[in-house]
């Protein structure tokens, strides 16, 4: 919370604070629940590190895959996807798997680093650099999806909970494949198999959909809205 004169500004507050704030900014939702809410991707504020990167070039073939399911990953999607990609059928691809500091049994997951084509990274501070190395991604339905769209990386998204199911930006219209909440491992594998084999022109179409939304000017949009009060 930031107090600015008589103006109270809160970001992404679904609690009681939302009703007393003059403005509530929430990039994750497309539909506002109050007149004081400013919602949608135009208010997404990208980390300054992302502003140093341009969208990825769409390569002829998929070689590198980014995987991350947030800081805690309560559904243990990381564990499930690691079991899938550790199969020899995926040895021709390189996987960057990022896990957050709230993730449980981290040491068990770090053991996958024994595989030559899997790199498990814990609590990193250079997310934009790692993402930029990759051709496609799998993630949950939170802010990481916005960052992947910022870089134009074709992405499969999976909701962690009922709240994430409401994060409507990560949909087909904006270049994402959405698998719902807690899909079967077989469905995750089918989606991965589809994406690693997507031809260059199809991945370019997905990137074009992602980049059609301006995610670079969110900070300016937020500041302009506040200063216009």
C-alpha positions in Angstrom: 0.0 0.0 0.0 1.1 3.5 -0.7 -0.4 6.6 0.8 -0.3 9.6 -1.5 -2.0 12.6 0.0 -5.6 11.6 0.3 -5.3 8.9 -2.4 -5.1 5.3 -1.4 -3.6 3.0 -4.0 -3.6 -0.7 -3.8 -2.5 -3.4 -6.3 -4.4 -6.7 -6.9 -6.3 -6.5 -3.6 -9.4 -8.8 -3.5 -9.7 -8.3 0.3 -11.5 -5.6 2.2 -9.0 -3.0 1.1 -10.4 -3.0 -2.4 -13.6 -1.3 -1.3 -11.9 1.6 0.4 -9.1 2.2 -2.1 -9.5 5.0 -4.7 -7.9 2.8 -7.3 -7.3 -1.0 -7.5 -5.0 -2.1 -10.2 -5.3 -5.8 -11.2 -3.6 -7.0 -14.4 -4.6 -10.6 -13.8 -8.3 -10.1 -14.3 -10.2 -8.9 -17.4 -13.5 -8.0 -15.7 -13.7 -5.5 -12.9 -15.8 -6.0 -9.8 -16.0 -2.3 -8.8 -15.9 1.1 -10.3 -12.6 1.8 -8.6 -10.9 -1.1 -10.4 -8.5 -0.8 -13.3 -8.1 -4.3 -14.8 -6.4 -6.0 -17.7 -3.1 -6.6 -19.3 -2.5 -2.9 -19.9 -1.7 -2.5 -16.2 0.8 -5.4 -16.1 4.1 -4.0 -14.8 7.0 -5.9 -16.1 10.2 -6.2 -14.2 12.8 -3.7 -15.5 15.0 -6.7 -16.4 12.4 -7.8 -18.9 12.5 -4.4 -20.6 16.1 -5.2 -21.5 14.9 -8.1 -23.7 13.2 -8.1 -27.1 10.8 -10.9 -28.0 12.6 -14.2 -28.9 13.3 -15.0 -32.5 11.1 -17.9 -33.6 13.6 -20.7 -34.6 13.1 -23.3 -37.2 12.8 -26.0 -34.6 12.1 -26.3 -30.9 15.3 -27.0 -28.9 14.9 -25.4 -25.5 11.8 -25.6 -23.2 11.1 -23.3 -20.2 9.1 -24.8 -17.2 8.0 -23.0 -14.1 5.0 -23.2 -11.8 5.5 -20.3 -9.4 7.1 -19.9 -6.0 5.2 -22.7 -4.2 3.6 -24.9 -6.9 0.9 -26.4 -4.6 -0.3 -28.8 -7.2 3.2 -30.2 -7.7 3.1 -29.7 -11.5 6.9 -29.4 -11.5 7.3 -32.9 -10.1 4.8 -34.3 -12.6 6.4 -32.6 -15.6 9.9 -33.6 -14.5 8.8 -37.2 -14.5 7.5 -36.8 -18.0 10.5 -35.1 -19.5 13.0 -37.5 -17.9 11.9 -40.1 -20.4 14.4 -40.8 -23.1 11.8 -39.7 -25.7 12.7 -36.1 -24.8 16.5 -36.3 -24.8 16.8 -34.2 -28.0 15.3 -31.2 -26.1 16.9 -29.1 -23.3 14.6 -28.2 -20.4 15.1 -25.2 -18.0 13.0 -25.9 -14.9 12.7 -23.0 -12.5 11.4 -23.7 -8.9 10.7 -21.0 -6.3 11.8 -20.7 -2.7 8.4 -21.8 -1.3 8.6 -25.1 -3.2 8.7 -28.2 -1.0 11.2 -31.1 -1.3 13.5 -29.1 -3.5 16.4 -31.5 -3.1 14.4 -34.3 -4.7 13.8 -32.1 -7.7 17.4 -31.0 -8.0 18.4 -34.6 -8.5 17.0 -34.3 -12.0 20.1 -32.2 -12.8 21.8 -35.6 -13.3 20.1 -35.7 -16.6 22.2 -34.1 -19.4 19.2 -32.3 -20.9 17.5 -31.0 -17.7 18.6 -28.0 -15.7 16.7 -27.4 -12.5 17.2 -23.9 -11.2 16.2 -22.8 -7.7 15.1 -19.3 -6.7 16.8 -17.5 -9.5 17.0 -13.7 -10.0 17.6 -13.8 -13.8 14.3 -15.2 -15.0 14.2 -13.0 -18.2 17.6 -14.3 -19.2 16.6 -17.9 -18.8 13.2 -17.5 -20.6 14.9 -15.8 -23.5 16.9 -18.9 -24.2 13.7 -21.0 -24.8 11.4 -21.7 -27.7 8.3 -22.8 -25.8 7.1 -22.9 -22.2 4.8 -24.6 -19.7 3.6 -22.5 -16.7 0.8 -21.9 -14.3 -1.7 -19.1 -14.9 -0.1 -16.3 -13.0 2.3 -13.5 -13.6 4.9 -15.8 -15.3 2.5 -16.2 -18.1 2.5 -12.4 -18.7 6.3 -12.4 -18.7 6.3 -15.2 -21.3 3.9 -13.3 -23.5 6.1 -10.2 -23.0 8.9 -12.2 -24.7 6.6 -13.9 -27.2 7.2 -17.5 -26.1 4.5 -19.9 -27.1 3.1 -21.3 -23.8 1.0 -24.1 -22.3 -0.7 -22.9 -19.2 -2.2 -24.8 -16.3 -4.2 -23.3 -13.4 -3.0 -24.0 -9.8 -6.4 -23.2 -8.2 -9.8 -21.7 -8.7 -8.5 -18.2 -8.5 -6.0 -18.8 -11.3 -8.9 -20.1 -13.5 -10.2 -16.5 -13.5 -6.9 -15.2 -15.0 -8.4 -14.8 -18.5 -5.4 -13.3 -20.3 -3.8 -16.7 -20.7 -6.1 -18.0 -23.3 -6.1 -19.1 -26.9 -7.0 -15.6 -28.2 -3.7 -14.3 -26.7 -1.6 -17.2 -28.0 -1.8 -19.6 -25.0 -2.9 -23.2 -24.8 -4.9 -23.6 -21.6 -5.3 -27.1 -20.0 -7.5 -26.1 -17.1 -6.8 -27.1 -13.5 -5.1 -30.4 -12.4 -5.2 -32.1 -15.8 -4.1 -35.7 -16.2 -0.4 -36.3 -16.8 -1.4 -37.8 -20.2 -3.0 -34.5 -21.3 0.1 -32.5 -20.2 2.3 -34.9 -22.2 0.1 -34.7 -25.2 0.3 -30.9 -25.1 4.0 -30.9 -24.7 4.4 -33.4 -27.6 2.3 -31.1 -29.8 4.3 -28.0 -28.9 7.8 -29.4 -29.3 6.7 -30.4 -32.8 4.9 -27.2 -33.8 6.4 -25.9 -37.1 8.0 -22.5 -37.2 5.0 -20.8 -38.9 2.6 -22.0 -36.2 4.8 -20.8 -33.4 5.1 -17.5 -35.2 1.4 -17.2 -35.3 1.2 -17.8 -31.5 3.9 -15.2 -30.9 2.0 -12.7 -33.0 -1.1 -13.2 -30.9 0.9 -12.6 -27.7 2.7 -9.5 -29.0 -0.6 -8.0 -30.1 -1.1 -7.0 -26.5 1.1 -4.1 -25.4 2.8 -5.4 -22.2 5.7 -2.9 -22.3 3.8 0.2 -21.1 2.0 -1.0 -18.0 4.1 1.1 -15.7 3.3 4.2 -17.7 -0.4 3.3 -17.7 -0.5 2.9 -14.0 1.5 6.1 -13.3 -0.6 8.1 -15.7 -3.8 6.8 -14.1 -2.7 7.8 -10.6 -1.4 11.2 -11.6 -4.6 12.0 -13.4 -6.6 11.8 -10.2 
